[in-house]
Amino acid sequence: MKKFLFALALLYSAGAGAQAWNNPFEGICAGEYRVVANFGAGTAQQQINKDGDTFGQASIGITPAIGVWQVELRYSNFDDGNISVDQYGVNFKVDFTLNCDVQCLYWMAGWNYGDFDVDRVKRGGEFVLVDQSGDDNYWNAGVGYRYNWTRSFDTSVEYSYYDVDRPTSYEYDLGHLRALTLNFGYRF
């Protein structure tokens, strides 16, 4: 019976320790994790129209204090006058070198929900009236370069590819959305 109680106490204490170790809220308070806010602006192009226009994004996420990876909730907006999209997603970033100190090259991937409003699309060099709204889920991938000015402030340049496809009942798919942005990030 003593051996059974010892094994049970050992298993329970390891489970309790693991639960506290994996709790990100305790990790933030202890300084093991940091909250990251990013704001960015740049240009993007929806494949079907090939019209580039302004692209903006904002995100809030969490990263370990050493900054090897980052998980974020991201909002972005693109509007070229013919197609507009509001995107909401989860994005995951990992540094290529796994030891980012001042300069980092990183890759990212994520999953998005897009809310589309399609007015016109270009077919055969001419615009065709569509006037439809729709939504869809799709993946994204990209690469970025980050420069850490201080332990809390950084700037980055990101290239993102969003696999949009066909979010409305319109007979042609919209193709991909590509974006190039300059971002400013702050770690709390």
Summary of the structure (lengths in Angstrom):
residues: 188
radius of gyration: 21.5
end to end distance: 49.8
largest distance: 82.9
contacts: 578
relative contact order: 0.18
helix: 14%
strand: 63%
